[in-house]
Structure formats: C-alpha cells, structure tokens
Amino acid sequence: MESPFIYYRQVTGKNFLGHEKECSILGNLLQQGEHVAVYAPPKSGKSSMIQQTLMSIRIKGFQFTVGEFNLVNIRDGQTFLSRYGSTVLRAVAVSPGEYEDLITRYFQGTHWVFDRRAYEEKDIILSANWELDDNDIQAVLSLPFKISKDKGTNLILIMDEFQNVLLPEEGHRICSILSRIMEEDIKDNEVPGRCSLVFCGSMVNAMDQVFRHTNWFYRMVTTVPVVPPDEKVIIDYIHKGFMLGGKEIDRSLLHGVCRLFRCDMWYINHFMAICDSLTRGYIVESMLMDALRIIISIHEPRFFAIMEGLTTFQISLLKAILDGNTRFSSSEVIRQYNMNSSANVKRLKEALMKKEIIYFDANDEPVITDPLFEYWVRKYYFGEA
C-alpha cells in the first residue's frame, strides 16, 4: 500500500493540500490571459499548485492548450530558444509534417528550420542553420502569441526554473525582446485567443532579480506567492493520513513538526512517510526522533557541501542571522562576529543570497531558505542545544 504522504511527485486532487487561495488567484489570472510569476524555494509546492489550478479551470469549462519546459540544464541562448519554440509547436501540432508547415509559415526569412534528421535522431523540432540575430529571437519569442491569435485558442506556456535564462550571455537580450513582445501583445487584446506565460523558479533571489530589480516585465507579470498551508490544516491532514493505515499519532507532537519544517509540505510529507514506515500502530515521540535522524542523514551530505562552499566571513554572517540579528552593519554586530566593515557585510549578504542560502522577506528580515538546513547548521554545525 502506498504511503498517504506523497513527496516524490506532483500531487493534485485529494492529495493536494492548501494553496486554495493561491489556486483561485492563479486560475482567475490565467482565464484572463494574464502573465504570472510563481517562485518559492525548492519543493514548496509550485508545480502541484499550477497543475491543480489547470485541472480546476478545465473542469470549470475554460478551454486551453498547455506547453511546459524546464530550463534547469540550459546554458546557452540557442538551446533556450529552440526549446521554447519546440514546446509551443508540440502544444499545437503532433506530426513532422505539421511541424514543418508551421515552421515554414512562422519563420520565413529567419535562420530557423525544421531539420528532419535532427528531429529523427534527437527529437529536435526547431533547428538553427546559422548564427542567430535579433530577428530570429523575435520570431521565436513571439510564436506563442501569434499562434494563439491565429488559432483563436488560449495557450498557457509554463517555463520551469526560468531564472536560468540569465545564465547564457544572450539572456539579457532575450528578456528585453520578450518584454517588448509582451507589451505589444497586451495592447492588442481584442483578438480572440490569448497567450499566458507562467514563469516558475526555485531560486528566489535570482527570480527577484528578473522580476523586481529590472524593468523588463514591469506591470506585465503578476507574482502569485506560494504561502505554506495553515498549521491546523496540516495536522488534520497528517492525522487523517495515519488513520487511513490504521495508525494513530498524538496531535500535540505535530505542532513541533510544523514549526521545525516551517509548514513546508515536501519536508513534512517526507518526514511522515519515514514515520509511517517505522511502525504498524501508534507513533510516539521516540519514533519522531528516529525519523528526524533518518531525514537528516539523507540530506546531510548536501548540507556539508553548502558549508564547505562558504568562506569564514560568510559563516560568520550566517551565525549572526541564526542568533536573530538584523542590523548587520552596526558596529556591535560587526565586532562581535568579526566581519570587518559594513562594506564587507554588504558583500557577504550578496554572496549568501546568490548561493540562495538566505533571502529577505517582505519586512526585510533575513530568512534561511531551507528549514532543515537551518536546524542542522544550528544543532550540528554550531552545536547549539
């Protein structure tokens, strides 16, 4: 029997927990043809939230076509553009002949072609026969907007780990051109059929750099936050999950679990799946401690690697954050944690943010991104009780 606590794949329907408000907001935006950014730390439930939203609006009768691709392994602009265009073509066509017809129609006068050999050997739909110029980039990035209007259909294009678009040297040029295309499309909103772009990312600071610290997508993209479920909802969910297997757990123990993992459902589901495997009956506190040791042993190599990649000064700033400090540039904090100067503190903050170890919340308070890493570094690295 499969554990009721699913952490290794996306979940929808009865297994989907929380995010109802965010799903409602996201669904309304997509039905209106708006562009959306959804970003939060890894395993925060972004993909499940999006898939649940798509399922909900489809049930309500909203007709749309969806395409999705991932930028996790993209390091050059041509690969991004080829994958972007190929994903759109796959969403509206199914055969090599159809792909070739669409490429001939929409990419006339560009360096984009349909290479049957590349398609048969590598499953590549959109290939370049020369070095790309701005006209080639414009043609690819405008493709979903043109096709959605020509076909009178609603097209939703989901781009996972979008922050990686800035890794290629052409990334800034791509974002600039895409922003102009989106701006022109928004002005022309009377044509039947709309294209919605969904920008997803798990690198919070990198996504902030794209959508908050530049003018590329200013007022064209709505950010939908991923808010953790309420603690009571999580406790009810866990209790019900154990009951399905004829098991029982004291609800009072679960408050500590929620606080430890900051209501992060991926960690909680993983943790509870371990607990579920340890007993056939009642889950007691000692089992929770055993499960905690197991989940830490799984992630500890990753945590060691993070700390090995930090300088002594960066570790000092991390310790200052763990101790509850927020005024890092004050002379007292600089002296206590040996961080040299306020200029050095600024560099240290930027370094930890670039490594996605910390981010700053709406109140400009530092937050350690990974809750289990925060527990581990506090207890095992710094040896706090």
N, C-alpha and C positions, 0 to 999 in steps of 0.2 A: 504494500500500500504506500502510495506517495505521501510524503510528509505534507501537512497542510501549510507549512511555512516555506514558501517558494522564494528563492533568492537568486537562482541561476538563469532566469529568463524573464522576459516581459510578462506582465500579468494584466488581464482585463476581466471584465465581468465580475463574477462573485469573488474572485481573488484580489480584485482591485480595492485598495483601501485609501481613504482620504482623498484630498485634492478635488473634491466635488466642486468647490467654488472655482478653482482654477480651470477645471474642465469646462465649466459653464462659460467662463470668460473667454477661454480659448476657442470654444465652439462658436460663440457669437462672432468673434473676430474673423474666423475662417469663413463663416457663412456670408460675411460682409465683404469678403475679398481683401481683408487686411493682411499686412505682413507682420510676422510675430517673431520675437526672440525668446527662447526658453533656455536659460542656463542656470546651472547649480553644480555643486561638487559631484564627483563621480558617484554613481549608484544612488542618486537622490530620487529616482522615480520619473525622470523626464520622459523617457521613451514610453513607459507604461501610461503616463498621463496623456501623451499625444495619441497613442493608439486607442485608449479608452475614449478620448474625445472624438476621434474619427468614427469609431463604432457608434457612438451616441448620435452624432449628427446624421449619419447614414440611416439609422433607424428612424429618425425624425423625418426622413424623406429628402434630405439635401443630397443632390446628385453631384458627384465629383470624381475626378481621376487623381490618383496619387502616385508620386515618384519619390524615391528616397535613396540617398547615397551617403557614404561616410568619407570624411577627409583624413581619417587617422593616419593613413600611410601616404599621403600626398605631400611631395616636397618640391614639385615644380609646377609652374603655371599651366603648361600644356596638358599635363595629366588631369589637373582640376577641371579645365575647360572641356576636355574630352569626356570626362565622367559626368559633368554637369549636363552637357548636351545629350550624351547617350542615355542618361536616366530619363530625360524628357521624352526622347524618341521611343524608349521602351514603354513609357506610360501610355502612348497613343498609337503604337504600331506593334506588330508581332512577327512579321516576316522580313527576310532580307530585301525582298522586292519593295515592300512598303518603306523600309528604312532608306533605301536608295532613292526612291521617289521623293521622300520628304527632304533629304539632304540636297538633292538636285534643285528642289523648289526654294528652300530657305537659305541655301549657302552659295547661291550663284554669285560669281565674282569674288569668292574668298578662297583661302587655301585649305578649306575643309572638304574632305571627300569621303565616300563610302568605299573602303578597301575590302573587297570580298575575301582576300587571303587573310588579312588581319582579323576579319570577323570570324572566319572558319577556324583559324589557329588560336586566336587569343580572345575571341568574343568581344572584340572592339568594334563598335558601330561607327564612331566618328573619328576619323584619322586626319592628320595634317600632312600635306605634301610639300610644305615649305615653312620657313620661319614665320611665326605669327605676328601680325601687326594689329593696330587698334581696330581696324575694320573687321578682322577675324574675331577678335574678342567681343566686339559689339554684336556681331551676328550670333554668337553662341549664347551670350548672356540675355539677349532679347528673345531667344527662341521660345521659352515657355509663355511669354506674354503674347507673342504673335500667334502661336498655335492655339492657345486658349480662346483668343478672339475669333480666329478663322473658323474654328470648330464649334464655337458657341458653348464651350464647356468650362466648368470650374476645375482648374488644375492646382493641386497643392504639391509643392516641391519641398521636401524635407532634407536639410543638409546637416548631418551629424558632425560634431567636432569642427564647427565652422571656424573656430579661432585659428586653425591650421592654414587658413587661406593666406595669412600673413607670413608664413614661413618661406614661400618662394619669393624671389626678388620682384616678381611681377605682381605680388599680392596687393600692394597699394594701388597699382593701376587697375587691377580687376575690380577692387572695391569702389574706386572712383567711377568707373564706367558703369558698373551695376547700379550705383546710386543714381546716376543721371537717367538710366533707363527706367528705374522705378519711379522717379519723379515725373517723367513724361507720361508713364502709364497711369499714374494717379490722376493726372489732369484729364486724361481721356477715359473716363469711367462710364461712358454711356453705351459702349459697345458690349453686346451680350457675351458672357463668358469672362471669367476673372481668374487671374493667377495670384496665388498666395504663396509667398516664400516663408518657410519656417526655419529659422536659424537656431540650431541647437549647439550647446557646448558644455563641457565639464570643467573647463579651465576658466574659473570665474573672473580672475583678473585680466586674462587675455581677452575674454569676451567683453568685459568692461572697456578695454582699450578700443575695441572696434565700435561699440555702440554708445558709449558715454563720453569718450575723450576725443572723438573726431566728429567732423561734420558730415561724414559720408551718408548716414542714414537718418539724419536729423528729422524728427517728426514724421518719419515714414514707417518706422518699425515700433510696434508696441511690445514692451517686455512683460511677459507673464511670469510672475515669481513662482517658485516651487516651494510651498510652505509645508513643513512637516505636519503630519496628522496630529490631532489633539491626543494628549496622553490617555484620557479616558477611552477614546475610540480604540487606541492601540491595545490597551489592557483587555477590553471586551473582545477584541479580535483574537488575542493570544489565548484567552480563557476558552473561547469557543473552539479554537483550533485544537487544543488539547482534549476538549470534551469529545470531539469527533472520533478520537482514537481511544476513548475510554480512560483518559488520563486527567489529572487534576493538579492545579498549582495555586498556591496562596496568592491572591491578588496583591497583597501588601508587598510581596517581593518584586512585583513588576514595576513599581514606581522607581525603584533604584535602577532597573534595567533601562527604562525610558530616559532617565537622567544621564546614565553613563553614555548611552549612544545618541543622546540628544534627539530622540524620536526618529532617528534615521532608520527607515524601514528595511533597507537592504541588510544592514548590520543586525537589526533585531530579528529578521527572518532567518538569517544565517545562524545567529546565536540560538534561537529557539529550535531550529532544526537539529542542532547539536544536542540540546537538552532532550528533544524528543527521542533521539537515538540512544540516550543513556538509560532510559527506564521504560518499564511497561505499566507503571502505575503512577504514584504520587511524586511530583517534582519538588524536592526540598532544596534548602539553601546550599547545602554542600554540592549538589548537582550543578547548581548555577555557577559555583566557583570552579568546578571541574570544567564546565563548558567555557568559562572565561579563559582559563588556562589554555584550552584547546584552540580557541579562536585567536588568541594572542600568538600561539606557536605558529599558526598558519600565516599570519601577517608580519611576524617579527623580522624575517629577512628583509622585507620591504622597508620596515621602519629603520633597521640598521643602515640600509643603503641611503636613506634620506639623511640620517645624521652624519654618515661618512662624507656626504657631499657638502656639508656646511663648514664654514670657517669658524674659528674660535669666537670672533666677534658676532657672527650670526647666531651661534649657540647662545651667546650672552643675551642677545635681544630676545630670543625665544624664551629664555628663562625669565626675563623681565615681564614678558607677556603672561606666562604661566603664573607669575606672582601677582598678577592683577594690575600691573602698571599700565597707564595710558599716556602719561606725559613723558615720553621717552627722551625728549630733548632737554628736559630740566637738568640742571647741573647735578642735583642729588642723584637722579637715576643714572646719569652718565658716569658719575663717580662710583656709585655702588656696583654697577655691572661692567665697569672698565670698558666703556665704549668710545673713549677718546674725545669725541666732539659731536655737536649737533649735526654737522655736515656728514659725519660718518654714520650717524643714526639714520639719516635720510637714505643713504646708500644701502644700509642694512635692511631697512624696511622694503625698499625696492627689490632687493635680492630675494628676500623671503616671499614676496608677492610674485615675483617672476617664477619662482620654483613652486608656486601655488601651495605653499605651506600655510600661509595666512591670507586672510582678506579682511577688509574693513566693512562693517555693516552700515546700515543707514544712519546710525548715530556716530559714525566714525570710530567705533570701538573695534579693536583687533579681535579676530576670531581665528582659532586654529582650525583649518579646513576639515581635517579628519578627526572625528571624536575618539576613535580607538587609539589613534596615534597620540592624541593629547593625553589619554590615560596612560599609555605605555611610556611616553617620554617623561611624564611626571613621576610615575612609580618606579620604573625600571632603569631609566637613564639617569635621572636626578636623585632617585632613591627617596622620594618623599613618601610619608606614610599614607 
